[in-house]
Every structure is written in C-alpha cells, then in structure tokens.
Amino acid sequence: MGLEVYKYRSGFPKLISALKKGKVTLGFIGGSITDADSYKRWPEYVIGWFEKTFPNVRFYVENAAIGATGSDLAVFRAEREIINRNCDVVFIEYAVNDTDEPSVEKRMRTREGLVRKFLKNQVDLVLTYTYCQDMYERLMKDELPETVRQFEELGEYYKIGSVFMGLYALNELRSGMMRWEEWLPDGLHPDERGSSVYAQSVSNFLQKELIDEPNLNCVPYGHKLPQAINKDNWESTFMIPFSHFSLSGPWAVRRWRSQNMIDQVLATAAVGAKLSFNFNGRGLSLACDFGKTSAEFKYRLDGGEWIQTERERPFWVGDNGWFKIENLYDDLENKEHNFELEVVHGNREECKGTNFRLIFAGVIK
C-alpha cells in the first residue's frame, strides 16, 4: 500500500469556529526547519495560504520554533510561548530534532507531555514531520522512520491528524518535479523551493479538513483526555523564579537581546560563582544561552557527589545564542530536593570563555 503523507483523524472545531468569527491565532513550534528567523521556511507559505483562502479573517502568528531544540525544551516553553497567547491551532515539528535524544523513553515522555499540555488547554493540533538523511533508507523501503512511527503512536492514541511533509517532498523528487538541491541545499534545511513544497502538503491537508470536508469532531480536550500512555510524561512542569535562588558571587539578572525567545537570563562570568535552590518534584532541567564562550558547571543534589558537565560545542555553534537545555534529573523521588551549582571554566580547549547564562530552571512533577 505504501506510506501515507496524510493521516486524517479528528477535525478542527476550535480553528473552524475562530475562522467564522474572523480572528485566528496560528501557532508553530519546532526546530530550525520551522524557525521564523529567515522568513523563508514552510510556515510562511502556510500563513500565506490562510491569508489567501480566508481574506476576511485577521490572522495572528506565534512562531515559537527555535533551531537546535527539541520537545524537551518545548514542554517548558509551551505555556508562555503558545498557550498563553491563545493559539487556535498549533503545528508541532520535532520528528527531526528529537532524534538527537538517544533515549526513546525520554523522547516519548517529553513529546506526550507537550501534546497533553496543548490538549488540556483545548488547542487544535497538527503533527508535522520533515526530513533528515537518517530517514532515507527506511523511506526507500516504504517503512516509517522510527522517530515518525513513535509520533504516530501519539497521533493515533490522541486522534491528532498528521502530515509527513518530508515524504511528500521525497515523492516530488521521485516523480521528477523537484531536484534534491532545490529541496535541501545543505542536506537538511529547505530554502524557498523546498519550503514551499513542504507547505503545499500542509495546505492540501488543511484544504480537506477546513473546506472540502470540514470535520468538527474534536480531539479529547481538557477533562476528556484519556489516561496517559506513559505516566511519567512531562505534562506537569514549572519554572523556579530567579528570586527563589540563593546566590554567591557576582550575578545579575539581565534583559536578553541575542535571542528573541529569551526574556531574561541570570548571568555571571565568574569562575566559582554559586547558586542553590530547593524544588519539589521528580526531575530538573536547566536551560542556558550556550556557545563557545560558555563556562561549564558542576552540580549536586541533596548534598551528594558533585557532577561536572562537559558539553559538546559543535562547529556550527557561535560564541553564544544557542537556547540549550540540560536535562539533569528525571526519575527522582517526588519530594523536596536541594540543588547546588558552581561555575567552572572546564579546562578544555573547547571552552573559550567563562560565561554562564541561565535562562530557566525547570521542574518536572
């Protein structure tokens, strides 16, 4: 039978209602393939389709995608960047970037947590899958790549429609309608041509769901959510305010300008600067503005052994600007804990500076 680009499951009652009222907020969240910074990724063409198809509707766009990030970071950002901005529909794109997480268990905890956060707040969803070279062999055998298959488990369980944009583009390539270099000039990121093809697959999906065969059957929102597939998913998370930290050394909370998705950072450049705080939960993640001039750090929990980080600094990363998450704990006893951190240089050639810029400390309940 072959693989399917489209999976039609539940409809889009919230989005259809918003369209009729004349005011719609579109949400996008994912990695660099979806990031709005270049204004030439696939969301731009989907936004254009909405504007052309519904000329009497006022559209608002919340594109919260950030390059080199996965669903683990998205779980913590979902409220501030998407839910609190009253999005009527959200397009989720993490099939590619989540492959950087080797643990399938953790990958599925974060993905399901993200989906459940949106559904609890009655947001219509579309799962979108792009392409990376790791998918090639399986697609050529008409088999779903593992990362897509895992997302499809969530789509089927929660009745969320999906579009495999990467498969649609590959089919265009096979039929001679597009050249590889037009699709993925750097092997991963489409420019205008490839992005427009990705968007065409999404537009085809929306045309059927919203116009040709409008479907008002909703996904299981709010209190109708079924029991989670994984009881340890990350749907219950919160951030600890900087005001709750105990600090030692020269620290400052700074308004941040290098990344528009960052509001403030708690910053120091002093080796030996320390912070600590208590939290109640079973997991802890730290998000930093990271780059080649970033310091490493050592940390410990509840007075235990110190652990020192040795974070990879890929060739493409700049001196700073990578919104990077470090998932330190996920399976603790769900109780109050004490966390301590000390800034260190790292004493490695890759460490070009001592900047430590904390964006947030996030707790998993």
C-alpha positions as CSV (number, residue, x, y, z in Angstrom):
1,M,0.0,0.0,0.0
2,G,2.9,2.4,0.6
3,L,3.3,5.1,3.1
4,E,0.7,7.8,3.6
5,V,1.5,11.5,3.7
6,Y,-1.8,12.4,5.4
7,K,-3.5,10.9,8.4
8,Y,-7.0,12.4,9.0
9,R,-8.1,11.7,12.5
10,S,-10.1,14.3,14.4
11,G,-11.1,17.7,13.0
12,F,-10.5,21.3,13.9
13,P,-13.6,22.6,15.7
14,K,-11.7,25.4,17.5
15,L,-10.0,26.6,14.4
16,I,-13.2,26.5,12.3
17,S,-15.0,28.4,14.9
18,A,-12.3,31.0,15.0
19,L,-12.3,31.3,11.2
20,K,-16.0,32.0,11.3
21,K,-15.5,34.7,13.9
22,G,-12.9,36.4,11.8
23,K,-9.9,36.2,14.1
24,V,-7.4,33.3,14.2
25,T,-4.1,32.8,16.0
26,L,-1.8,30.3,14.3
27,G,0.9,28.6,16.4
28,F,4.1,26.8,15.3
29,I,6.7,25.1,17.4
30,G,9.7,23.0,16.4
31,G,13.3,23.3,15.3
32,S,15.3,25.3,12.7
33,I,13.3,23.8,9.8
34,T,10.3,25.7,11.3
35,D,12.1,28.7,12.8
36,A,10.7,32.1,11.6
37,D,14.0,34.0,11.6
38,S,14.8,33.5,7.9
39,Y,11.2,34.2,6.8
40,K,11.6,31.5,4.2
41,R,10.6,28.3,6.0
42,W,7.4,26.4,5.4
43,P,5.2,28.2,8.0
44,E,5.5,31.4,5.8
45,Y,3.8,29.6,2.9
46,V,1.1,28.1,5.2
47,I,0.4,31.5,6.6
48,G,0.1,32.8,3.1
49,W,-2.4,30.0,2.3
50,F,-4.5,31.0,5.2
51,E,-4.4,34.7,4.2
52,K,-5.3,33.9,0.6
53,T,-8.0,31.4,1.4
54,F,-9.7,33.4,4.2
55,P,-9.2,37.1,3.1
56,N,-11.8,38.4,5.6
57,V,-10.0,36.9,8.6
58,R,-7.4,38.7,10.7
59,F,-4.5,36.3,11.4
60,Y,-2.1,36.5,14.3
61,V,1.0,34.3,14.2
62,E,3.0,32.9,17.1
63,N,6.0,31.0,15.7
64,A,7.9,29.7,18.8
65,A,10.3,27.4,16.8
66,I,14.0,27.6,17.8
67,G,16.8,25.9,15.9
68,A,18.7,23.0,17.5
69,T,16.0,22.4,20.1
70,G,13.6,19.5,20.8
71,S,10.4,18.7,22.5
72,D,12.2,18.6,25.9
73,L,12.7,22.4,25.8
74,A,9.3,22.9,24.2
75,V,7.5,21.4,27.1
76,F,8.8,24.1,29.4
77,R,8.1,26.9,26.8
78,A,4.6,25.8,25.8
79,E,2.6,27.9,28.2
80,R,4.5,31.2,27.7
81,E,5.1,31.0,24.0
82,I,1.9,29.3,22.8
83,I,-0.8,28.5,25.3
84,N,-0.9,31.9,27.0
85,R,-1.1,33.6,23.5
86,N,-4.4,31.8,22.8
87,C,-3.4,29.9,19.7
88,D,-6.4,28.2,17.9
89,V,-4.2,25.6,16.2
90,V,-0.6,24.6,16.7
91,F,1.7,22.8,14.2
92,I,4.3,20.6,16.0
93,E,7.5,19.7,14.3
94,Y,10.0,17.7,16.3
95,A,10.5,14.4,14.4
96,V,13.9,15.5,13.2
97,N,15.4,17.3,16.2
98,D,14.2,14.7,18.8
99,T,16.4,12.1,17.1
100,D,19.3,13.9,18.9
101,E,17.9,12.4,22.1
102,P,19.2,8.8,22.2
103,S,16.7,7.6,24.9
104,V,13.4,6.6,23.3
105,E,11.8,6.6,26.7
106,K,12.7,10.2,27.4
107,R,11.8,11.2,23.9
108,M,8.3,9.9,24.4
109,R,7.9,11.4,27.8
110,T,8.6,14.9,26.5
111,R,6.5,14.5,23.4
112,E,3.5,13.2,25.2
113,G,3.9,15.8,27.8
114,L,3.8,18.5,25.2
115,V,0.8,17.1,23.4
116,R,-1.1,16.8,26.7
117,K,-0.3,20.3,27.7
118,F,-1.9,21.6,24.5
119,L,-4.9,19.3,24.6
120,K,-5.6,20.2,28.3
121,N,-5.9,23.8,27.1
122,Q,-8.2,22.9,24.1
123,V,-5.8,23.7,21.3
124,D,-6.2,22.1,17.9
125,L,-3.1,20.2,16.8
126,V,-1.3,19.1,13.7
127,L,1.7,16.8,13.8
128,T,4.1,17.7,11.0
129,Y,7.2,15.6,10.1
130,T,10.0,17.0,8.0
131,Y,13.1,15.1,6.8
132,C,16.6,14.3,7.7
133,Q,19.1,11.9,6.0
134,D,18.7,9.3,8.7
135,M,15.2,8.6,7.3
136,Y,16.4,7.8,3.8
137,E,16.9,4.1,3.9
138,R,13.6,3.3,5.7
139,L,11.6,5.6,3.4
140,M,13.1,3.9,0.4
141,K,11.8,0.6,1.8
142,D,8.4,2.2,2.3
143,E,8.9,2.0,6.1
144,L,8.2,4.7,8.6
145,P,11.3,6.1,10.2
146,E,11.3,5.3,13.9
147,T,11.0,8.9,15.1
148,V,7.9,9.3,12.9
149,R,6.4,6.0,13.9
150,Q,6.8,7.0,17.6
151,F,5.0,10.3,17.0
152,E,2.3,8.4,15.1
153,E,1.6,6.3,18.2
154,L,0.7,9.6,20.0
155,G,-1.3,10.8,16.9
156,E,-3.4,7.6,16.8
157,Y,-4.0,7.5,20.6
158,Y,-5.0,11.1,20.9
159,K,-6.7,11.3,17.4
160,I,-4.4,14.1,16.1
161,G,-4.0,14.5,12.4
162,S,-0.6,14.5,10.8
163,V,1.3,15.5,7.6
164,F,4.5,13.8,6.6
165,M,6.0,16.8,4.7
166,G,9.3,15.0,4.2
167,L,7.6,12.1,2.4
168,Y,5.6,14.5,0.2
169,A,8.8,16.2,-0.8
170,L,10.6,12.9,-1.4
171,N,7.7,11.8,-3.7
172,E,8.0,15.1,-5.6
173,L,11.7,14.2,-6.1
174,R,10.9,10.7,-7.2
175,S,8.4,12.0,-9.8
176,G,10.9,14.5,-11.3
177,M,9.1,17.6,-10.1
178,M,11.9,18.8,-7.9
179,R,15.7,18.4,-7.7
180,W,17.5,17.4,-4.5
181,E,19.5,20.7,-4.3
182,E,16.2,22.7,-4.7
183,W,14.8,20.8,-1.7
184,L,17.7,20.6,0.7
185,P,20.7,22.6,-0.4
186,D,22.5,21.9,2.8
187,G,21.1,18.4,3.3
188,L,18.6,19.3,6.0
189,H,17.2,22.8,5.7
190,P,14.9,23.7,2.8
191,D,15.1,27.2,1.3
192,E,12.2,28.7,-0.7
193,R,11.6,25.9,-3.1
194,G,11.7,23.1,-0.6
195,S,9.8,25.1,2.0
196,S,7.0,25.8,-0.5
197,V,6.7,22.0,-1.2
198,Y,6.6,21.2,2.5
199,A,3.9,23.9,2.8
200,Q,1.9,22.5,-0.1
201,S,1.4,19.2,1.7
202,V,0.1,21.1,4.7
203,S,-2.1,23.2,2.6
204,N,-3.6,20.1,0.9
205,F,-4.3,18.7,4.4
206,L,-6.0,21.9,5.5
207,Q,-8.0,22.3,2.3
208,K,-9.7,19.0,3.0
209,E,-10.1,19.5,6.8
210,L,-11.4,23.1,6.7
211,I,-13.1,23.4,3.3
212,D,-13.7,20.3,1.3
213,E,-14.8,18.0,4.1
214,P,-14.9,20.2,7.3
215,N,-14.7,17.9,10.4
216,L,-16.0,19.2,13.7
217,N,-15.1,16.1,15.7
218,C,-12.6,17.2,18.3
219,V,-9.6,15.6,19.8
220,P,-10.1,14.6,23.5
221,Y,-9.7,18.1,25.1
222,G,-9.5,19.0,28.7
223,H,-11.2,16.7,31.1
224,K,-11.9,14.3,28.3
225,L,-8.2,13.5,27.9
226,P,-7.6,9.8,28.2
227,Q,-5.1,8.3,30.7
228,A,-1.6,9.0,29.5
229,I,0.3,6.3,27.6
230,N,3.4,7.0,29.8
231,K,2.5,8.0,33.4
232,D,6.0,9.7,33.6
233,N,5.4,12.1,30.7
234,W,6.3,15.7,31.2
235,E,2.9,17.4,31.2
236,S,3.4,18.8,34.7
237,T,6.3,21.2,34.7
238,F,7.0,24.6,36.1
239,M,9.9,27.1,36.3
240,I,11.5,28.3,39.5
241,P,11.7,32.2,39.7
242,F,15.3,33.6,39.9
243,S,14.1,35.3,43.1
244,H,14.0,31.9,44.8
245,F,17.7,31.3,44.2
246,S,20.4,31.7,46.8
247,L,23.5,33.3,45.1
248,S,27.1,33.5,46.0
249,G,29.4,35.7,43.9
250,P,28.8,38.3,41.2
251,W,25.4,37.6,39.5
252,A,22.9,39.8,37.7
253,V,19.5,39.2,36.1
254,R,19.8,40.8,32.6
255,R,17.3,41.5,29.9
256,W,18.4,39.4,26.9
257,R,18.6,40.6,23.3
258,S,20.6,38.0,21.4
259,Q,17.6,35.6,21.2
260,N,14.0,36.8,20.9
261,M,12.6,33.8,22.7
262,I,14.6,34.7,25.8
263,D,13.2,37.3,28.2
264,Q,15.9,37.4,30.9
265,V,19.0,35.5,32.0
266,L,20.7,35.1,35.3
267,A,24.3,35.8,34.3
268,T,27.8,35.6,35.6
269,A,31.3,35.3,34.1
270,A,33.0,34.5,37.4
271,V,34.5,31.1,37.9
272,G,33.5,29.9,41.4
273,A,30.1,31.7,41.4
274,K,27.5,29.6,43.0
275,L,23.7,29.2,43.2
276,S,21.3,26.9,45.0
277,F,17.6,26.4,45.4
278,N,15.1,23.9,46.7
279,F,12.4,22.3,44.4
280,N,9.7,19.8,44.9
281,G,9.5,17.3,42.0
282,R,11.0,14.3,40.3
283,G,13.0,16.0,37.7
284,L,15.1,19.1,36.9
285,S,16.3,20.7,33.7
286,L,18.4,23.9,33.2
287,A,18.2,26.0,30.1
288,C,21.2,28.2,29.2
289,D,22.2,30.6,26.5
290,F,25.1,28.5,25.3
291,G,28.1,28.8,22.9
292,K,31.8,28.6,22.6
293,T,32.4,31.2,25.3
294,S,30.2,29.5,27.8
295,A,31.6,28.1,31.1
296,E,30.9,24.6,32.3
297,F,29.4,23.9,35.7
298,K,29.4,21.3,38.4
299,Y,26.3,20.4,40.4
300,R,25.0,18.2,43.1
301,L,21.7,17.1,44.6
302,D,20.8,16.8,48.3
303,G,24.5,17.1,49.3
304,G,25.6,14.2,47.2
305,E,28.6,13.8,44.9
306,W,29.5,16.6,42.5
307,I,29.0,16.0,38.8
308,Q,30.8,18.2,36.2
309,T,29.4,18.9,32.8
310,E,31.4,18.5,29.5
311,R,29.0,19.8,26.9
312,E,29.7,19.4,23.2
313,R,30.3,22.5,21.2
314,P,29.5,21.7,17.5
315,F,31.3,23.5,14.7
316,W,28.2,25.5,13.8
317,V,27.6,27.0,17.3
318,G,28.6,30.6,17.8
319,D,30.0,32.3,20.9
320,N,26.6,32.3,22.4
321,G,22.9,32.2,21.2
322,W,22.0,28.5,21.4
323,F,19.0,28.1,23.7
324,K,20.2,24.8,25.1
325,I,18.6,22.6,27.7
326,E,20.4,20.3,30.1
327,N,18.1,17.6,31.5
328,L,19.8,16.7,34.7
329,Y,17.3,14.5,36.5
330,D,14.1,12.8,35.5
331,D,13.5,9.8,37.9
332,L,14.0,11.2,41.4
333,E,11.7,10.6,44.3
334,N,8.9,13.1,44.0
335,K,9.7,15.2,47.1
336,E,11.6,18.3,48.1
337,H,15.2,18.4,47.0
338,N,18.1,20.8,47.3
339,F,20.2,21.7,44.2
340,E,23.6,23.3,44.2
341,L,25.6,24.6,41.2
342,E,29.1,26.1,40.8
343,V,30.5,27.7,37.6
344,V,33.8,26.3,36.4
345,H,35.9,27.0,33.3
346,G,36.0,23.4,32.1
347,N,39.8,23.4,31.5
348,R,39.3,22.2,27.9
349,E,40.3,23.7,24.6
350,E,36.7,23.9,23.5
351,C,35.9,26.2,26.5
352,K,36.6,29.7,25.1
353,G,35.1,31.7,28.0
354,T,33.5,31.6,31.4
355,N,30.0,33.0,30.6
356,F,27.2,31.2,32.5
357,R,23.8,32.5,31.4
358,L,20.9,30.6,32.9
359,I,17.5,31.1,31.2
360,F,15.4,29.0,33.5
361,A,15.4,26.1,35.9
362,G,12.5,23.8,35.1
363,V,11.0,21.2,37.4
364,I,9.1,18.1,36.3
365,K,6.5,17.0,38.8
